[in-house]
Amino acid sequence: MSSPFSGAGFRLFVLAAAVFAATLLAASAAEAQFEDQYGAPVAPAGPLAGLQVIVQNDTDGVVNAGDVLVIPGEYTVTEGASVTLQDADATQGTLIDGQNAEIEEGSVVITVTADPVINAPGANGVLNTEGLFVVASTGIFPKAGGAAAAQTEAGAAAEAAAPSGTLPETGGALLFGVLGGLALVATGGLSLRYIRR
């Protein structure tokens, strides 16, 4: 009786394993390239999430140095605070205090000093001023008892009731690799069975 690790059966098994490895490698490389190039969209979070942004001092319809963005209310701002914005075509960009913006408290006043960091490219990869609203914020808190605190509580209740616009990670590349591997192993096993006859 011949060994299953010799002859045509072994070559078929090695070929199937090589195809599986190449498929898994290509899928993981494609996923990594997308994440490296665009980053992941920011999920809604923070007390400013969902609030509209008033754009002042804009001349070209794009968020860039010199623009002043205002979010009405009464807020305190800590050093290094950040605000992630989304425009009408779903482009998301982040402005960070001390890096590409100066963020002041009271009504949140953001003086843009450099281009925002683009988190999700949307339709054109440029953060436009049209339809601009806050997706997330860090280091910004409503002052107790102010209108912003009531507005934030109402926004949080609406956000909790609404379905999330951010899809969970499904592990598509990993699932594809596992299912592809199972299919190749099954094919190899059946092939070995027929070769042994």
N, C-alpha and C positions, 0 to 999 in steps of 0.2 A: 504494500500500500504506500502511495507516495505522500509526502508531506504537503500540507496546504500552503506552505511558505516556499514553494518551488514552482517553476514553470510559468505558464500563462496566467494562472490564478493570482500568483504573487505580483506579476507585472500589472495586472488589472487593478489590484488593490492599491499598489503604489501610485498608479495614475490617478485613481479616484481620490486618494489622500492629497495628492499634489493639486488637483483641481479644487478641492475643498479649501485648502490652505490659501490658494491664490484668490478665491472668491472672498473669503473672510478678510484677507489683507486689503483687497480693493475696497470692500464696503467700509471697513474701519478708517481707511485713509480718506475716503470721500467725506465721511462724517466729520472727521477731524479737520479737514480743509475748510468745510463750511463754517464750523465753529470758530476756527482761527481767523477766518476772513471777516465774518459778520458778528460774531458773538451771539449771545442768546437775548431775545427780547426780555425786557424787564417786566415782571409780574406787578400788577397794581399793589401799592403798599404806601403806608405813611399817611399823615394827616392831610396832606395836600392832594392826594390821589383823586382824580376826576374833576378838579377845579380848572376852569378856563383861565387862560393867561391873556393879559392885556399887553399888547406890544406897542412900545413907544420908540420914537427915534429910529425907525426902520426905513431904509431907502431902497432896498433891493428885493424884499420878499423872502429873504433867507436869514436864519438866525446866525449872526456872526459878530465879530468885534464891533463895539460901538452901540449895539442894540441894548435897549433897556426893557426888561420884562417885569410886569407887576402882577402879583397875586394878592388881591385885596383881602384884608382881615387883620387880626392882631396876633402876631407870632413872635416867638423868640427863636433866634438862630445861633447855633453853636459854630465854632471854628471848624472848617472843613466840611460844612454841610453840603448836601448835593440835591439836585432836582433833576429828575428824568422827565423829559417832555416828549409828546407825540404830536405829529402834525396830521393834516387831513388825509395824507396818502400812507399812513401807518409807519413813517420813519420815526425812530426813537433816538434821542440824543441826550446825553447827560452833561450838566454844567456843575462844576465843583468849585466851591468857595476856595480862593487862593490858588487855583490852578488855571481855570479858563473862565472864571467869573468872580465877581465880588457880590456876595449875597448879604443884604441888610435886613434887619428885623423891623417889626411893625407890620405894615403891609409888606409882604416879601418883595423886595426890589432886587432884581438880578441885573447887574451891569455886566454884559458879556465882554470879556477881554480877549478871547480866542475862540476858535471853532469848537462846537460841542463834540464830545466823543460819541460817535454813531454806534448804537447798540443793535439796531435792526434797520436795514436799509430801506424798507418800504418800497414804494414804486420807483423813486428816483435817487435814493441814497443821500438826499440833502434835506436837512431839517428846515422846512418852510415855516413862515410865520402864520399862514392861513390855517385856521382850525386848530390852533395850538392849545393843548391842555396838559395838565400834570398827570404822569403815570405813577411816579413814585418820588418819595423824598426821604432824606435821612438828615438828622441833626436839626430839624425844624419842628417846633412844638407850639400848639395854640396856647395863648395866654389864658389862664384860668378865668372863667366867668365872662370872657369876651364873646363877641359874635362869632369869631373864628372857632371857638370851642364848640358852640352849638352847631355851626355849619359842619365842622369835622365829625361830630357825633351823628348828624343826619346823613352825611356822606358815607360814614362807616356802616350805618344801618342799610343804606341802599346798596353798597358794595357787597355786604354779606348776603343780601337777597338776590343779587344778580349773578348769573353764571360767569365764571372766569373766562376772559378772552385769551388766556394763555393755555395752550395745550400741554398736558403732562408728557414727560419723556416716556416713550414707549419702548425704547431699546430696539428700534427697527433693524439696525445693522447687526446687532447680536442675534436677534431672532432669525433674521435672514441667514446668518452663518450657521446657526444651530440646525435649522430646518434643512438647509442645503447639505450640511454634513450628514444628517440622518438619511436623506435621500441617497447620497453617494454611498454610504455604508450599506444601506439596504440593497442598492444596485450591485455593489461589490459582492455582498453575501449571496445574492441570487445567481450572479455570474459564477461564483465559485461552486455553487451547488450544481449548475449545469455542466461546468468543466469537469467535475469529479465523476460524472456519469459516464 
